[in-house]
Amino acid sequence: MLENQSPGESGKEKSRDQRFVEAVIERCQNDKGLAARLRRADNPVTEYQSWELLGWFGVDLEKDYERLPFVTLAATIAKSKVERNGSLTLGKAIAACYEDGRESSQAKARLRRLLASSELAEVCRILRPILTLIDSKVSQPLDYVRLLRQLRFFGFESGQRTKTQWAQEFYGQPVESEGKEGAA
């Protein structure tokens, strides 16, 4: 399908995750009412405000393991007001929030708490304030497509693969200065 392709993809169709992230970004830019509803959906009590969008994308609202990753990312994208999907991974973003990077005891504590999670609902609950912190401290946008994919597969093997990816992202390579200090 041509509508699912972007230039340079050589006919490769975009993934559902990629289409979702791009649609949320575009819709939040063009529909301030929807963006406000999605921002309010970042709470289990008010997440129903995202269900119209999720339903449109074919997300099964009755299944937590399917609904929670999408609602978490939709609310995060709406709050961040990003203009495009980024390339920053979650582990690197957590480290970038702190002056000492991956050596920061606070960054390590946040990562450890995330890695100690064994259920999707718990990891989404723990992620909400982390994603807010990242948005306030780091100027580079997250790779929301990657994070959505990681959350969608978290339910398998108690998230072991996803957690190892987050740890590798955090500890794998030094994080250069990516904070908002120099951002205009």
mmCIF file of the C-alpha atoms, coordinates in Angstrom:
data_MODEL
# 
_entry.id   MODEL 
# 
loop_
_atom_site.group_PDB 
_atom_site.id 
_atom_site.type_symbol 
_atom_site.label_atom_id 
_atom_site.label_alt_id 
_atom_site.label_comp_id 
_atom_site.label_asym_id 
_atom_site.label_entity_id 
_atom_site.label_seq_id 
_atom_site.pdbx_PDB_ins_code 
_atom_site.Cartn_x 
_atom_site.Cartn_y 
_atom_site.Cartn_z 
_atom_site.occupancy 
_atom_site.B_iso_or_equiv 
_atom_site.pdbx_formal_charge 
_atom_site.auth_seq_id 
_atom_site.auth_comp_id 
_atom_site.auth_asym_id 
_atom_site.auth_atom_id 
_atom_site.pdbx_PDB_model_num 
ATOM 1   C CA . MET A 1 1   ? 0.000   0.000   0.000  1.00 0.00 ? 1   MET A CA 1 
ATOM 2   C CA . LEU A 1 2   ? 1.452   3.313   -1.019 1.00 0.00 ? 2   LEU A CA 1 
ATOM 3   C CA . GLU A 1 3   ? -0.175  5.251   1.828  1.00 0.00 ? 3   GLU A CA 1 
ATOM 4   C CA . ASN A 1 4   ? 1.870   3.221   4.326  1.00 0.00 ? 4   ASN A CA 1 
ATOM 5   C CA . GLN A 1 5   ? 5.171   3.963   2.654  1.00 0.00 ? 5   GLN A CA 1 
ATOM 6   C CA . SER A 1 6   ? 7.556   6.793   3.137  1.00 0.00 ? 6   SER A CA 1 
ATOM 7   C CA . PRO A 1 7   ? 10.253  7.913   0.725  1.00 0.00 ? 7   PRO A CA 1 
ATOM 8   C CA . GLY A 1 8   ? 13.324  5.746   0.861  1.00 0.00 ? 8   GLY A CA 1 
ATOM 9   C CA . GLU A 1 9   ? 11.598  2.659   2.246  1.00 0.00 ? 9   GLU A CA 1 
ATOM 10  C CA . SER A 1 10  ? 11.891  0.835   -1.074 1.00 0.00 ? 10  SER A CA 1 
ATOM 11  C CA . GLY A 1 11  ? 8.332   -0.420  -0.938 1.00 0.00 ? 11  GLY A CA 1 
ATOM 12  C CA . LYS A 1 12  ? 8.634   -1.671  2.646  1.00 0.00 ? 12  LYS A CA 1 
ATOM 13  C CA . GLU A 1 13  ? 5.371   -1.259  4.549  1.00 0.00 ? 13  GLU A CA 1 
ATOM 14  C CA . LYS A 1 14  ? 5.491   0.558   7.877  1.00 0.00 ? 14  LYS A CA 1 
ATOM 15  C CA . SER A 1 15  ? 4.851   -1.426  11.029 1.00 0.00 ? 15  SER A CA 1 
ATOM 16  C CA . ARG A 1 16  ? 1.687   -0.945  13.064 1.00 0.00 ? 16  ARG A CA 1 
ATOM 17  C CA . ASP A 1 17  ? 3.811   0.631   15.810 1.00 0.00 ? 17  ASP A CA 1 
ATOM 18  C CA . GLN A 1 18  ? 5.341   3.127   13.385 1.00 0.00 ? 18  GLN A CA 1 
ATOM 19  C CA . ARG A 1 19  ? 1.967   4.019   11.864 1.00 0.00 ? 19  ARG A CA 1 
ATOM 20  C CA . PHE A 1 20  ? 0.507   4.521   15.351 1.00 0.00 ? 20  PHE A CA 1 
ATOM 21  C CA . VAL A 1 21  ? 3.311   6.789   16.572 1.00 0.00 ? 21  VAL A CA 1 
ATOM 22  C CA . GLU A 1 22  ? 3.249   8.880   13.395 1.00 0.00 ? 22  GLU A CA 1 
ATOM 23  C CA . ALA A 1 23  ? -0.548  9.179   13.534 1.00 0.00 ? 23  ALA A CA 1 
ATOM 24  C CA . VAL A 1 24  ? -0.534  10.272  17.189 1.00 0.00 ? 24  VAL A CA 1 
ATOM 25  C CA . ILE A 1 25  ? 2.147   12.894  16.500 1.00 0.00 ? 25  ILE A CA 1 
ATOM 26  C CA . GLU A 1 26  ? 0.294   14.230  13.456 1.00 0.00 ? 26  GLU A CA 1 
ATOM 27  C CA . ARG A 1 27  ? -3.115  14.227  15.124 1.00 0.00 ? 27  ARG A CA 1 
ATOM 28  C CA . CYS A 1 28  ? -1.801  15.968  18.249 1.00 0.00 ? 28  CYS A CA 1 
ATOM 29  C CA . GLN A 1 29  ? -0.332  18.714  16.062 1.00 0.00 ? 29  GLN A CA 1 
ATOM 30  C CA . ASN A 1 30  ? -3.593  19.193  14.134 1.00 0.00 ? 30  ASN A CA 1 
ATOM 31  C CA . ASP A 1 31  ? -6.248  18.527  16.794 1.00 0.00 ? 31  ASP A CA 1 
ATOM 32  C CA . LYS A 1 32  ? -5.612  20.307  20.097 1.00 0.00 ? 32  LYS A CA 1 
ATOM 33  C CA . GLY A 1 33  ? -8.760  18.778  21.611 1.00 0.00 ? 33  GLY A CA 1 
ATOM 34  C CA . LEU A 1 34  ? -7.494  15.265  20.927 1.00 0.00 ? 34  LEU A CA 1 
ATOM 35  C CA . ALA A 1 35  ? -4.056  16.198  22.262 1.00 0.00 ? 35  ALA A CA 1 
ATOM 36  C CA . ALA A 1 36  ? -5.666  17.430  25.503 1.00 0.00 ? 36  ALA A CA 1 
ATOM 37  C CA . ARG A 1 37  ? -7.704  14.219  25.848 1.00 0.00 ? 37  ARG A CA 1 
ATOM 38  C CA . LEU A 1 38  ? -4.598  12.099  25.291 1.00 0.00 ? 38  LEU A CA 1 
ATOM 39  C CA . ARG A 1 39  ? -2.633  14.073  27.896 1.00 0.00 ? 39  ARG A CA 1 
ATOM 40  C CA . ARG A 1 40  ? -5.433  13.420  30.405 1.00 0.00 ? 40  ARG A CA 1 
ATOM 41  C CA . ALA A 1 41  ? -5.406  9.707   29.484 1.00 0.00 ? 41  ALA A CA 1 
ATOM 42  C CA . ASP A 1 42  ? -2.112  9.288   31.345 1.00 0.00 ? 42  ASP A CA 1 
ATOM 43  C CA . ASN A 1 43  ? -3.987  7.965   34.360 1.00 0.00 ? 43  ASN A CA 1 
ATOM 44  C CA . PRO A 1 44  ? -5.849  4.663   34.807 1.00 0.00 ? 44  PRO A CA 1 
ATOM 45  C CA . VAL A 1 45  ? -9.005  6.539   35.870 1.00 0.00 ? 45  VAL A CA 1 
ATOM 46  C CA . THR A 1 46  ? -9.087  8.788   32.787 1.00 0.00 ? 46  THR A CA 1 
ATOM 47  C CA . GLU A 1 47  ? -7.382  6.598   30.189 1.00 0.00 ? 47  GLU A CA 1 
ATOM 48  C CA . TYR A 1 48  ? -10.783 6.069   28.548 1.00 0.00 ? 48  TYR A CA 1 
ATOM 49  C CA . GLN A 1 49  ? -10.202 9.443   26.882 1.00 0.00 ? 49  GLN A CA 1 
ATOM 50  C CA . SER A 1 50  ? -7.746  7.700   24.527 1.00 0.00 ? 50  SER A CA 1 
ATOM 51  C CA . TRP A 1 51  ? -10.016 4.792   23.652 1.00 0.00 ? 51  TRP A CA 1 
ATOM 52  C CA . GLU A 1 52  ? -11.505 6.398   20.544 1.00 0.00 ? 52  GLU A CA 1 
ATOM 53  C CA . LEU A 1 53  ? -8.041  6.687   18.995 1.00 0.00 ? 53  LEU A CA 1 
ATOM 54  C CA . LEU A 1 54  ? -6.983  3.235   20.198 1.00 0.00 ? 54  LEU A CA 1 
ATOM 55  C CA . GLY A 1 55  ? -10.189 1.698   18.872 1.00 0.00 ? 55  GLY A CA 1 
ATOM 56  C CA . TRP A 1 56  ? -9.605  3.354   15.520 1.00 0.00 ? 56  TRP A CA 1 
ATOM 57  C CA . PHE A 1 57  ? -6.222  1.571   15.399 1.00 0.00 ? 57  PHE A CA 1 
ATOM 58  C CA . GLY A 1 58  ? -7.811  -1.769  16.215 1.00 0.00 ? 58  GLY A CA 1 
ATOM 59  C CA . VAL A 1 59  ? -6.408  -2.011  19.758 1.00 0.00 ? 59  VAL A CA 1 
ATOM 60  C CA . ASP A 1 60  ? -8.411  -4.483  21.861 1.00 0.00 ? 60  ASP A CA 1 
ATOM 61  C CA . LEU A 1 61  ? -9.457  -2.280  24.774 1.00 0.00 ? 61  LEU A CA 1 
ATOM 62  C CA . GLU A 1 62  ? -10.442 -5.240  26.949 1.00 0.00 ? 62  GLU A CA 1 
ATOM 63  C CA . LYS A 1 63  ? -6.926  -6.686  26.992 1.00 0.00 ? 63  LYS A CA 1 
ATOM 64  C CA . ASP A 1 64  ? -4.534  -4.818  29.296 1.00 0.00 ? 64  ASP A CA 1 
ATOM 65  C CA . TYR A 1 65  ? -1.472  -6.300  27.606 1.00 0.00 ? 65  TYR A CA 1 
ATOM 66  C CA . GLU A 1 66  ? -2.587  -4.771  24.310 1.00 0.00 ? 66  GLU A CA 1 
ATOM 67  C CA . ARG A 1 67  ? -4.177  -1.511  25.515 1.00 0.00 ? 67  ARG A CA 1 
ATOM 68  C CA . LEU A 1 68  ? -1.616  -0.309  28.108 1.00 0.00 ? 68  LEU A CA 1 
ATOM 69  C CA . PRO A 1 69  ? 1.389   0.111   25.789 1.00 0.00 ? 69  PRO A CA 1 
ATOM 70  C CA . PHE A 1 70  ? -0.661  2.138   23.304 1.00 0.00 ? 70  PHE A CA 1 
ATOM 71  C CA . VAL A 1 71  ? -2.338  4.376   25.890 1.00 0.00 ? 71  VAL A CA 1 
ATOM 72  C CA . THR A 1 72  ? 0.979   4.964   27.681 1.00 0.00 ? 72  THR A CA 1 
ATOM 73  C CA . LEU A 1 73  ? 2.719   6.027   24.478 1.00 0.00 ? 73  LEU A CA 1 
ATOM 74  C CA . ALA A 1 74  ? -0.199  8.108   23.174 1.00 0.00 ? 74  ALA A CA 1 
ATOM 75  C CA . ALA A 1 75  ? -0.328  10.089  26.434 1.00 0.00 ? 75  ALA A CA 1 
ATOM 76  C CA . THR A 1 76  ? 3.456   10.491  26.489 1.00 0.00 ? 76  THR A CA 1 
ATOM 77  C CA . ILE A 1 77  ? 3.583   11.747  22.911 1.00 0.00 ? 77  ILE A CA 1 
ATOM 78  C CA . ALA A 1 78  ? 0.738   14.198  23.549 1.00 0.00 ? 78  ALA A CA 1 
ATOM 79  C CA . LYS A 1 79  ? 2.483   15.549  26.664 1.00 0.00 ? 79  LYS A CA 1 
ATOM 80  C CA . SER A 1 80  ? 5.851   15.905  24.961 1.00 0.00 ? 80  SER A CA 1 
ATOM 81  C CA . LYS A 1 81  ? 4.478   17.802  21.947 1.00 0.00 ? 81  LYS A CA 1 
ATOM 82  C CA . VAL A 1 82  ? 7.132   16.219  19.713 1.00 0.00 ? 82  VAL A CA 1 
ATOM 83  C CA . GLU A 1 83  ? 7.112   16.857  15.986 1.00 0.00 ? 83  GLU A CA 1 
ATOM 84  C CA . ARG A 1 84  ? 8.647   13.528  14.959 1.00 0.00 ? 84  ARG A CA 1 
ATOM 85  C CA . ASN A 1 85  ? 9.744   10.175  16.279 1.00 0.00 ? 85  ASN A CA 1 
ATOM 86  C CA . GLY A 1 86  ? 13.244  10.356  17.675 1.00 0.00 ? 86  GLY A CA 1 
ATOM 87  C CA . SER A 1 87  ? 16.152  7.960   17.962 1.00 0.00 ? 87  SER A CA 1 
ATOM 88  C CA . LEU A 1 88  ? 16.953  8.163   21.684 1.00 0.00 ? 88  LEU A CA 1 
ATOM 89  C CA . THR A 1 89  ? 16.456  4.880   23.525 1.00 0.00 ? 89  THR A CA 1 
ATOM 90  C CA . LEU A 1 90  ? 14.862  4.716   26.962 1.00 0.00 ? 90  LEU A CA 1 
ATOM 91  C CA . GLY A 1 91  ? 18.029  3.572   28.752 1.00 0.00 ? 91  GLY A CA 1 
ATOM 92  C CA . LYS A 1 92  ? 20.133  6.376   27.289 1.00 0.00 ? 92  LYS A CA 1 
ATOM 93  C CA . ALA A 1 93  ? 17.373  8.896   27.991 1.00 0.00 ? 93  ALA A CA 1 
ATOM 94  C CA . ILE A 1 94  ? 17.245  7.954   31.684 1.00 0.00 ? 94  ILE A CA 1 
ATOM 95  C CA . ALA A 1 95  ? 21.011  8.431   31.944 1.00 0.00 ? 95  ALA A CA 1 
ATOM 96  C CA . ALA A 1 96  ? 20.826  11.732  30.045 1.00 0.00 ? 96  ALA A CA 1 
ATOM 97  C CA . CYS A 1 97  ? 18.496  13.177  32.678 1.00 0.00 ? 97  CYS A CA 1 
ATOM 98  C CA . TYR A 1 98  ? 21.355  13.398  35.160 1.00 0.00 ? 98  TYR A CA 1 
ATOM 99  C CA . GLU A 1 99  ? 24.616  15.294  35.109 1.00 0.00 ? 99  GLU A CA 1 
ATOM 100 C CA . ASP A 1 100 ? 26.630  12.153  35.932 1.00 0.00 ? 100 ASP A CA 1 
ATOM 101 C CA . GLY A 1 101 ? 24.813  10.148  33.264 1.00 0.00 ? 101 GLY A CA 1 
ATOM 102 C CA . ARG A 1 102 ? 24.911  6.416   33.791 1.00 0.00 ? 102 ARG A CA 1 
ATOM 103 C CA . GLU A 1 103 ? 27.110  6.935   36.882 1.00 0.00 ? 103 GLU A CA 1 
ATOM 104 C CA . SER A 1 104 ? 24.327  8.842   38.651 1.00 0.00 ? 104 SER A CA 1 
ATOM 105 C CA . SER A 1 105 ? 22.900  6.973   41.635 1.00 0.00 ? 105 SER A CA 1 
ATOM 106 C CA . GLN A 1 106 ? 19.461  8.482   40.913 1.00 0.00 ? 106 GLN A CA 1 
ATOM 107 C CA . ALA A 1 107 ? 19.551  7.290   37.305 1.00 0.00 ? 107 ALA A CA 1 
ATOM 108 C CA . LYS A 1 108 ? 20.613  3.819   38.426 1.00 0.00 ? 108 LYS A CA 1 
ATOM 109 C CA . ALA A 1 109 ? 17.820  3.739   41.024 1.00 0.00 ? 109 ALA A CA 1 
ATOM 110 C CA . ARG A 1 110 ? 15.198  4.649   38.417 1.00 0.00 ? 110 ARG A CA 1 
ATOM 111 C CA . LEU A 1 111 ? 16.513  2.000   36.042 1.00 0.00 ? 111 LEU A CA 1 
ATOM 112 C CA . ARG A 1 112 ? 16.641  -0.637  38.805 1.00 0.00 ? 112 ARG A CA 1 
ATOM 113 C CA . ARG A 1 113 ? 13.018  0.109   39.766 1.00 0.00 ? 113 ARG A CA 1 
ATOM 114 C CA . LEU A 1 114 ? 11.975  -0.289  36.150 1.00 0.00 ? 114 LEU A CA 1 
ATOM 115 C CA . LEU A 1 115 ? 13.941  -3.528  35.804 1.00 0.00 ? 115 LEU A CA 1 
ATOM 116 C CA . ALA A 1 116 ? 12.371  -4.912  38.998 1.00 0.00 ? 116 ALA A CA 1 
ATOM 117 C CA . SER A 1 117 ? 8.907   -4.702  37.423 1.00 0.00 ? 117 SER A CA 1 
ATOM 118 C CA . SER A 1 118 ? 7.396   -7.990  36.397 1.00 0.00 ? 118 SER A CA 1 
ATOM 119 C CA . GLU A 1 119 ? 3.971   -6.946  35.116 1.00 0.00 ? 119 GLU A CA 1 
ATOM 120 C CA . LEU A 1 120 ? 3.053   -4.655  32.246 1.00 0.00 ? 120 LEU A CA 1 
ATOM 121 C CA . ALA A 1 121 ? 0.647   -2.537  34.340 1.00 0.00 ? 121 ALA A CA 1 
ATOM 122 C CA . GLU A 1 122 ? 3.405   -1.979  36.894 1.00 0.00 ? 122 GLU A CA 1 
ATOM 123 C CA . VAL A 1 123 ? 6.026   -1.031  34.306 1.00 0.00 ? 123 VAL A CA 1 
ATOM 124 C CA . CYS A 1 124 ? 3.621   1.427   32.633 1.00 0.00 ? 124 CYS A CA 1 
ATOM 125 C CA . ARG A 1 125 ? 2.832   2.989   36.024 1.00 0.00 ? 125 ARG A CA 1 
ATOM 126 C CA . ILE A 1 126 ? 6.550   3.342   36.818 1.00 0.00 ? 126 ILE A CA 1 
ATOM 127 C CA . LEU A 1 127 ? 7.317   4.670   33.342 1.00 0.00 ? 127 LEU A CA 1 
ATOM 128 C CA . ARG A 1 128 ? 4.882   7.607   33.499 1.00 0.00 ? 128 ARG A CA 1 
ATOM 129 C CA . PRO A 1 129 ? 6.974   9.832   35.812 1.00 0.00 ? 129 PRO A CA 1 
ATOM 130 C CA . ILE A 1 130 ? 10.199  8.674   34.132 1.00 0.00 ? 130 ILE A CA 1 
ATOM 131 C CA . LEU A 1 131 ? 8.874   9.728   30.730 1.00 0.00 ? 131 LEU A CA 1 
ATOM 132 C CA . THR A 1 132 ? 7.798   13.086  32.183 1.00 0.00 ? 132 THR A CA 1 
ATOM 133 C CA . LEU A 1 133 ? 11.298  13.556  33.628 1.00 0.00 ? 133 LEU A CA 1 
ATOM 134 C CA . ILE A 1 134 ? 12.890  12.675  30.282 1.00 0.00 ? 134 ILE A CA 1 
ATOM 135 C CA . ASP A 1 135 ? 10.666  15.178  28.488 1.00 0.00 ? 135 ASP A CA 1 
ATOM 136 C CA . SER A 1 136 ? 11.671  17.936  30.911 1.00 0.00 ? 136 SER A CA 1 
ATOM 137 C CA . LYS A 1 137 ? 15.418  17.199  30.962 1.00 0.00 ? 137 LYS A CA 1 
ATOM 138 C CA . VAL A 1 138 ? 16.371  15.832  27.545 1.00 0.00 ? 138 VAL A CA 1 
ATOM 139 C CA . SER A 1 139 ? 16.076  17.787  24.316 1.00 0.00 ? 139 SER A CA 1 
ATOM 140 C CA . GLN A 1 140 ? 16.386  14.821  21.951 1.00 0.00 ? 140 GLN A CA 1 
ATOM 141 C CA . PRO A 1 141 ? 13.094  12.992  21.273 1.00 0.00 ? 141 PRO A CA 1 
ATOM 142 C CA . LEU A 1 142 ? 12.688  9.364   22.279 1.00 0.00 ? 142 LEU A CA 1 
ATOM 143 C CA . ASP A 1 143 ? 12.357  6.533   19.807 1.00 0.00 ? 143 ASP A CA 1 
ATOM 144 C CA . TYR A 1 144 ? 8.668   6.051   20.560 1.00 0.00 ? 144 TYR A CA 1 
ATOM 145 C CA . VAL A 1 145 ? 8.299   3.285   17.979 1.00 0.00 ? 145 VAL A CA 1 
ATOM 146 C CA . ARG A 1 146 ? 11.006  1.225   19.699 1.00 0.00 ? 146 ARG A CA 1 
ATOM 147 C CA . LEU A 1 147 ? 9.537   1.892   23.144 1.00 0.00 ? 147 LEU A CA 1 
ATOM 148 C CA . LEU A 1 148 ? 6.033   0.919   21.993 1.00 0.00 ? 148 LEU A CA 1 
ATOM 149 C CA . ARG A 1 149 ? 7.403   -2.309  20.547 1.00 0.00 ? 149 ARG A CA 1 
ATOM 150 C CA . GLN A 1 150 ? 9.288   -3.028  23.786 1.00 0.00 ? 150 GLN A CA 1 
ATOM 151 C CA . LEU A 1 151 ? 6.183   -2.448  25.894 1.00 0.00 ? 151 LEU A CA 1 
ATOM 152 C CA . ARG A 1 152 ? 4.009   -4.563  23.617 1.00 0.00 ? 152 ARG A CA 1 
ATOM 153 C CA . PHE A 1 153 ? 6.355   -7.515  24.083 1.00 0.00 ? 153 PHE A CA 1 
ATOM 154 C CA . PHE A 1 154 ? 6.917   -6.918  27.800 1.00 0.00 ? 154 PHE A CA 1 
ATOM 155 C CA . GLY A 1 155 ? 4.246   -9.444  28.759 1.00 0.00 ? 155 GLY A CA 1 
ATOM 156 C CA . PHE A 1 156 ? 6.248   -12.293 27.298 1.00 0.00 ? 156 PHE A CA 1 
ATOM 157 C CA . GLU A 1 157 ? 8.794   -13.907 29.647 1.00 0.00 ? 157 GLU A CA 1 
ATOM 158 C CA . SER A 1 158 ? 7.983   -11.268 32.322 1.00 0.00 ? 158 SER A CA 1 
ATOM 159 C CA . GLY A 1 159 ? 9.610   -8.637  30.135 1.00 0.00 ? 159 GLY A CA 1 
ATOM 160 C CA . GLN A 1 160 ? 13.056  -10.213 30.403 1.00 0.00 ? 160 GLN A CA 1 
ATOM 161 C CA . ARG A 1 161 ? 14.089  -9.348  26.844 1.00 0.00 ? 161 ARG A CA 1 
ATOM 162 C CA . THR A 1 162 ? 12.770  -5.792  27.141 1.00 0.00 ? 162 THR A CA 1 
ATOM 163 C CA . LYS A 1 163 ? 14.496  -5.299  30.493 1.00 0.00 ? 163 LYS A CA 1 
ATOM 164 C CA . THR A 1 164 ? 17.818  -6.546  29.133 1.00 0.00 ? 164 THR A CA 1 
ATOM 165 C CA . GLN A 1 165 ? 17.471  -4.101  26.230 1.00 0.00 ? 165 GLN A CA 1 
ATOM 166 C CA . TRP A 1 166 ? 16.850  -1.202  28.647 1.00 0.00 ? 166 TRP A CA 1 
ATOM 167 C CA . ALA A 1 167 ? 19.853  -2.187  30.755 1.00 0.00 ? 167 ALA A CA 1 
ATOM 168 C CA . GLN A 1 168 ? 22.052  -2.492  27.649 1.00 0.00 ? 168 GLN A CA 1 
ATOM 169 C CA . GLU A 1 169 ? 20.878  0.911   26.433 1.00 0.00 ? 169 GLU A CA 1 
ATOM 170 C CA . PHE A 1 170 ? 21.684  2.428   29.831 1.00 0.00 ? 170 PHE A CA 1 
ATOM 171 C CA . TYR A 1 171 ? 25.033  0.761   30.514 1.00 0.00 ? 171 TYR A CA 1 
ATOM 172 C CA . GLY A 1 172 ? 26.151  -0.054  26.963 1.00 0.00 ? 172 GLY A CA 1 
ATOM 173 C CA . GLN A 1 173 ? 27.739  3.179   25.843 1.00 0.00 ? 173 GLN A CA 1 
ATOM 174 C CA . PRO A 1 174 ? 28.557  6.485   27.491 1.00 0.00 ? 174 PRO A CA 1 
ATOM 175 C CA . VAL A 1 175 ? 25.848  9.094   27.053 1.00 0.00 ? 175 VAL A CA 1 
ATOM 176 C CA . GLU A 1 176 ? 27.073  12.381  25.669 1.00 0.00 ? 176 GLU A CA 1 
ATOM 177 C CA . SER A 1 177 ? 25.586  15.638  26.893 1.00 0.00 ? 177 SER A CA 1 
ATOM 178 C CA . GLU A 1 178 ? 22.012  15.430  25.633 1.00 0.00 ? 178 GLU A CA 1 
ATOM 179 C CA . GLY A 1 179 ? 20.328  17.620  28.236 1.00 0.00 ? 179 GLY A CA 1 
ATOM 180 C CA . LYS A 1 180 ? 18.190  20.689  27.538 1.00 0.00 ? 180 LYS A CA 1 
ATOM 181 C CA . GLU A 1 181 ? 20.664  23.080  29.188 1.00 0.00 ? 181 GLU A CA 1 
ATOM 182 C CA . GLY A 1 182 ? 21.887  24.351  25.825 1.00 0.00 ? 182 GLY A CA 1 
ATOM 183 C CA . ALA A 1 183 ? 18.510  24.106  24.107 1.00 0.00 ? 183 ALA A CA 1 
ATOM 184 C CA . ALA A 1 184 ? 16.784  27.315  23.104 1.00 0.00 ? 184 ALA A CA 1 
# 
